Amino acid sequence: MAGESQVFDDLPYFFSFVFDLRIEVYGDMSKYNKVVLRGNPSEKGNFTKFYLDDGVVNVVMIVNKKEDVDSIKQLIRSRKKIVDPTLLSNESVQLRAISN
């Protein structure tokens, strides 16, 4: 603690819980050119949106849904280019498989 310098590398994050609405956002929403939807907001009211910039995930917004947050953070931090963004929309594909 004292005398040691450590790099602060946490992702920007915010959340809001209002009545039956739960929103979590990880990453920086200032730059994206494609949004990929995972889930159906009109069906159950729960979904995840991936905001990509030239194939790289910059932000993930989770609404009323349980997701693998560690894999989401890893995916954003990795700056990995997603060749096939439709994988993000496929709920049968685990996010861990995409982030590795």
Secondary structure as the mmCIF struct_conf table of DSSP 4:
data_model
#
loop_
_struct_conf.conf_type_id
_struct_conf.id
_struct_conf.beg_label_comp_id
_struct_conf.beg_label_asym_id
_struct_conf.beg_label_seq_id
_struct_conf.end_label_comp_id
_struct_conf.end_label_asym_id
_struct_conf.end_label_seq_id
TURN_TY1_P TURN_TY1_P1 ALA A 2 GLY A 3
HELX_LH_PP_P HELX_LH_PP_P1 ASP A 10 PRO A 12
STRN STRN1 TYR A 13 VAL A 18
TURN_TY1_P TURN_TY1_P2 PHE A 19 ASP A 20
STRN STRN2 LEU A 21 GLY A 27
TURN_TY1_P TURN_TY1_P3 MET A 29 SER A 30
BEND BEND1 ASN A 33 ASN A 33
STRN STRN3 LYS A 34 ASN A 40
TURN_TY1_P TURN_TY1_P4 PRO A 41 LYS A 44
BEND BEND2 GLY A 45 GLY A 45
STRN STRN4 ASN A 46 ASP A 53
TURN_TY1_P TURN_TY1_P5 ASP A 54 GLY A 55
STRN STRN5 VAL A 56 VAL A 63
BEND BEND3 ASN A 64 ASN A 64
HELX_RH_AL_P HELX_RH_AL_P1 VAL A 69 SER A 78
TURN_TY1_P TURN_TY1_P6 ARG A 79 ARG A 79
STRN STRN6 LYS A 81 LYS A 81
BEND BEND4 VAL A 83 VAL A 83
TURN_TY1_P TURN_TY1_P7 PRO A 85 PRO A 85
HELX_RH_AL_P HELX_RH_AL_P2 THR A 86 SER A 89
TURN_TY1_P TURN_TY1_P8 GLU A 91 SER A 92
BEND BEND5 VAL A 93 VAL A 93
HELX_RH_AL_P HELX_RH_AL_P3 LEU A 95 SER A 99
#
